[in-house]
Amino acid sequence: MRRNWNDALLPLNKPWRNLGEPVACRSEVEQGWDIRLCGPVLVEANGRRLDPGLPGRQGRLLFAYLVLNRSRGCPRDELIDALWPEGPPAAADSALSALLSKLRRALGPGVLNGRGELRLNLEGPVTVDIERSRTAIEEAEAAIEAGDHALASLRAREALLTDLQTFLPDAEGGWVAEQRRELDTLRLRGLETLAEAGLRQGGRELGAAEQAARAAIAAAPFRESAHRLLMEIHEAAGNPAEALRAFEELRSLLREELGT
């Protein structure tokens, strides 16, 4: 079972905690598309909700795949493999056609184009939660490199507003599992960047840095970079004994689990 470590990350008043609402404000989505693929799928076009019309679980899966591959046309065989990874049904092409017809009706005219190859045509600005998080984490990492730790902290918090552990929670399959692995890694990068930014700022930011480092360790116990950050944060906070205890916990884990 995928544990939601966001719940253990920080108290409710911390700005990067996922509160179950879209990050973008209304003024940002009125003239474009706002799409959320983590948690309950949400689709707004020019301020109008479209997700209630998506044709069930398979329809949400198909829509998500087309959104994430909207820069190119997707052949029908590829879509069938994405929808039925364990093996397509006997009438897979007819089942796909039915889903595409319902999806076209839900999204409106001119949005889903093609027959042999399908492609989404999303006019206006397009905001997708996981793409926004990816961009924010890349900007946070760049800010760390540039020595702008306050900006790095801000961008990392923005990225972690999206609960990256809840991508299409009711879907299974090879490409979904691969996407989840990528998002898990992305979330770890965000947590470590937040921890490092807090460490470099010091003072009141050390508490948030510690919690981010602990959340990264909880999600990936063998990720030594997160353990190292936690030790440095304890030292910076004037708690060398806590740093030594964190070191001992890592040493014991490596000995017991890996025999080294």
Buried (B, 14 or more C-beta within 10 A) or exposed (E): EEEEBBEEBBEEEBEBBBEEEBBBEEEEBBEBBBBBBBBEBBBBBEEEEBBEBBBEEBBBBBBBBBBBBBEEBBEBEBBBBBBBBEEBEEEBEEBBEBBBEBBBEBBEEEBBEBEEEBBBEBEEEBBBBBBBBBEBBBBBBBBBEEEBBEBBBBBBBBBBBBBBBBBBBEBEBEBBEEBBEBBBEBBBBBBBBBBBBBBBBEEEBBBBBBBBBBBBBBBBBEBEBBBBBBBBBBBBBEBEEBBEEBBEBBEEBBEEEEEE
